[in-house]
Amino acid sequence: MDIVMIDDDRLVALSLKTILESTGRINVTASGSSGAEAIELYRQHKPDVILMDIRMEGMTGIEAGREILHEFPDAKILYLTTFSDDEYIINALSMGAKGYILKQDFEVIAPSLEAVMRGQSVFGDKIIGKLPDLIRQKEPFDFEARGITDKERSIIELVAEGLSNKEIAAKLFLGEGTVRNYISTLLDKLELRDRTQLAVFYFTEIKR
């Protein structure tokens, strides 16, 4: 797996590069220290995943992520930061980032990158724990009005748990193509772009 890594602490970046490449499965093809560099390096290398900090001088990781996703809608962005600010979390996940993990949970960084590479969404436990509080004041979502069935709600939950289409199909005794069609229909009904936003929807509208 080829990744681009963006962190304005060069010592942290060097340490992370050593740790990740020691797995033998991850290659850090380029690294930068600013949001502007993140955009340019993504254009140059088209990595499988971009691992990016949020608070950086000048353009933030959130702003850079929006630019990257605007230009490359299929880009996989995993945020790695020391900050669990509510606003950062909501902005990162709602814009289509594939995950948000904290630097102190260093042991999950490599597995998280691999999960994102496989198309899964990754949220650190502390992040998942904060989401219900962020939306507690919202009115309950009207599933009936959107035509969301109980089976579709089950599929949303399994997507949020990180299961692949194949795993969901086995669990619900459905064909893999049927699951794929369900998810596509759900994205249309909920006006969402991808599985990550569907997972965020689960944590903010169903698991409250």
C-alpha positions as CSV (number, residue, x, y, z in Angstrom):
1,M,0.0,0.0,0.0
2,D,1.3,3.4,-0.9
3,I,0.5,6.4,1.3
4,V,1.2,10.1,1.5
5,M,1.7,11.4,5.1
6,I,1.2,15.0,6.1
7,D,2.2,16.2,9.6
8,D,3.8,19.5,10.6
9,D,5.9,17.8,13.3
10,R,8.8,16.4,11.3
11,L,10.0,14.3,14.2
12,V,6.6,12.7,14.5
13,A,6.5,12.2,10.7
14,L,9.9,10.5,10.6
15,S,9.0,8.2,13.5
16,L,5.6,7.3,11.9
17,K,7.4,6.5,8.6
18,T,9.8,4.2,10.3
19,I,6.9,2.4,12.2
20,L,4.7,2.1,9.2
21,E,7.3,0.9,6.8
22,S,8.6,-1.7,9.3
23,T,5.3,-3.6,8.8
24,G,6.5,-4.5,5.3
25,R,3.0,-3.7,3.9
26,I,3.0,0.1,3.9
27,N,5.2,2.4,1.8
28,V,5.3,6.1,2.6
29,T,5.9,7.5,-0.9
30,A,6.0,11.1,0.1
31,S,5.5,13.3,3.2
32,G,4.7,17.0,3.7
33,S,4.0,19.4,6.5
34,S,1.1,21.6,5.3
35,G,-2.3,21.5,3.8
36,A,-1.0,23.0,0.5
37,E,1.6,20.3,0.3
38,A,-1.0,17.6,0.9
39,I,-3.0,18.7,-2.2
40,E,0.1,18.9,-4.4
41,L,1.5,15.6,-3.2
42,Y,-1.8,13.9,-3.7
43,R,-1.9,15.2,-7.3
44,Q,1.6,13.9,-7.9
45,H,1.4,10.5,-6.3
46,K,-2.3,9.4,-6.2
47,P,-1.7,7.4,-3.1
48,D,-3.9,4.6,-1.9
49,V,-4.5,6.5,1.3
50,I,-3.5,9.9,2.6
51,L,-2.7,10.1,6.3
52,M,-3.1,13.7,7.4
53,D,-2.9,15.8,10.6
54,I,-5.6,18.6,11.1
55,R,-4.0,21.6,12.8
56,M,-1.2,22.9,10.6
57,E,0.0,26.4,9.8
58,G,-1.8,28.0,6.9
59,M,-4.3,25.7,5.3
60,T,-5.7,23.1,7.8
61,G,-6.0,19.4,7.1
62,I,-9.8,19.8,6.9
63,E,-9.5,22.5,4.2
64,A,-6.9,20.4,2.3
65,G,-9.2,17.4,2.5
66,R,-12.1,19.3,1.0
67,E,-9.9,20.4,-1.9
68,I,-8.6,16.8,-2.5
69,L,-12.1,15.3,-2.4
70,H,-13.4,18.0,-4.7
71,E,-10.7,17.1,-7.3
72,F,-10.5,13.4,-6.5
73,P,-13.9,12.1,-5.2
74,D,-12.5,8.6,-4.6
75,A,-9.6,9.8,-2.4
76,K,-9.2,7.9,0.9
77,I,-8.4,10.3,3.7
78,L,-7.5,9.2,7.2
79,Y,-7.0,11.9,9.8
80,L,-4.5,11.3,12.5
81,T,-4.4,14.0,15.1
82,T,-3.9,14.8,18.8
83,F,-7.1,16.8,18.8
84,S,-10.6,15.4,19.4
85,D,-12.4,18.8,19.1
86,D,-16.1,18.3,18.3
87,E,-16.0,20.7,15.3
88,Y,-13.0,18.9,13.7
89,I,-14.7,15.5,14.1
90,I,-18.0,16.5,12.6
91,N,-16.3,18.4,9.7
92,A,-13.9,15.6,8.9
93,L,-16.5,12.8,8.8
94,S,-19.3,14.8,7.2
95,M,-17.1,15.8,4.3
96,G,-16.3,12.2,3.4
97,A,-13.0,11.4,5.2
98,K,-12.6,7.6,5.7
99,G,-11.6,7.9,9.4
100,Y,-10.4,9.9,12.3
101,I,-8.0,8.5,14.9
102,L,-5.9,9.9,17.6
103,K,-2.1,9.9,17.6
104,Q,-1.9,8.5,21.1
105,D,-3.5,5.3,19.8
106,F,-0.4,4.6,17.8
107,E,-0.9,0.9,17.8
108,V,-4.0,1.2,15.6
109,I,-2.5,3.4,12.9
110,A,-1.2,0.7,10.6
111,P,-4.4,-1.5,11.0
112,S,-6.5,1.6,10.4
113,L,-4.7,2.4,7.2
114,E,-5.2,-1.2,6.0
115,A,-8.9,-1.1,6.9
116,V,-9.3,2.2,5.0
117,M,-7.5,0.7,2.0
118,R,-10.1,-2.2,2.0
119,G,-12.9,0.4,1.9
120,Q,-13.8,0.4,5.5
121,S,-14.4,3.4,7.8
122,V,-12.3,3.8,10.9
123,F,-13.2,5.8,13.9
124,G,-11.3,5.7,17.2
125,D,-13.2,4.6,20.2
126,K,-13.0,8.0,21.8
127,I,-14.4,9.5,18.6
128,I,-17.3,7.1,18.4
129,G,-18.1,7.9,22.0
130,K,-18.3,11.6,21.4
131,L,-20.7,11.5,18.4
132,P,-24.0,10.9,20.2
133,D,-23.4,13.9,22.4
134,L,-22.7,16.1,19.4
135,I,-26.1,15.5,18.0
136,R,-28.2,15.0,21.1
137,Q,-30.3,18.1,20.5
138,K,-31.4,17.1,17.0
139,E,-34.9,15.9,16.3
140,P,-35.2,12.2,15.7
141,F,-34.7,11.2,12.1
142,D,-37.9,10.3,10.3
143,F,-37.0,7.0,8.7
144,E,-40.5,6.3,7.5
145,A,-40.6,9.6,5.5
146,R,-37.4,8.5,3.7
147,G,-38.7,5.0,3.1
148,I,-36.0,3.4,5.1
149,T,-37.0,-0.2,6.0
150,D,-35.9,-2.3,9.0
151,K,-33.6,-4.4,6.8
152,E,-32.0,-1.2,5.4
153,R,-31.4,0.0,8.9
154,S,-29.7,-3.3,9.7
155,I,-27.4,-2.8,6.7
156,I,-26.6,0.7,7.8
157,E,-25.5,-0.7,11.2
158,L,-23.3,-3.4,9.6
159,V,-21.7,-0.8,7.3
160,A,-21.0,1.3,10.4
161,E,-19.4,-1.7,12.1
162,G,-16.9,-1.9,9.2
163,L,-18.2,-5.0,7.5
164,S,-17.6,-5.5,3.8
165,N,-20.5,-6.3,1.3
166,K,-19.5,-9.9,1.4
167,E,-19.6,-10.1,5.2
168,I,-22.9,-8.3,5.3
169,A,-24.3,-10.7,2.7
170,A,-23.3,-13.7,4.8
171,K,-24.7,-12.2,8.0
172,L,-28.1,-11.4,6.4
173,F,-28.3,-14.4,4.1
174,L,-28.3,-12.1,1.0
175,G,-26.4,-12.1,-2.2
176,E,-23.4,-9.8,-2.4
177,G,-24.9,-8.0,-5.4
178,T,-28.2,-7.5,-3.4
179,V,-26.3,-5.9,-0.6
180,R,-24.5,-3.6,-3.1
181,N,-27.9,-2.6,-4.5
182,Y,-29.2,-1.9,-1.0
183,I,-26.3,0.3,-0.2
184,S,-26.6,2.2,-3.4
185,T,-30.3,2.7,-2.8
186,L,-29.6,3.9,0.8
187,L,-27.1,6.5,-0.5
188,D,-29.7,7.8,-2.9
189,K,-32.5,7.9,-0.3
190,L,-30.3,9.6,2.3
191,E,-28.5,11.9,-0.2
192,L,-25.1,10.6,0.9
193,R,-22.0,10.1,-1.1
194,D,-20.3,7.0,0.2
195,R,-20.0,4.3,2.9
196,T,-18.2,6.6,5.3
197,Q,-21.0,9.1,5.3
198,L,-23.5,6.2,5.8
199,A,-21.5,5.1,8.8
200,V,-21.5,8.7,10.2
201,F,-25.2,8.7,9.6
202,Y,-25.6,5.6,11.8
203,F,-23.7,7.1,14.7
204,T,-25.5,10.4,14.5
205,E,-29.1,9.3,13.7
206,I,-29.6,5.7,14.8
207,K,-27.2,4.9,17.7
208,R,-28.1,8.0,19.8
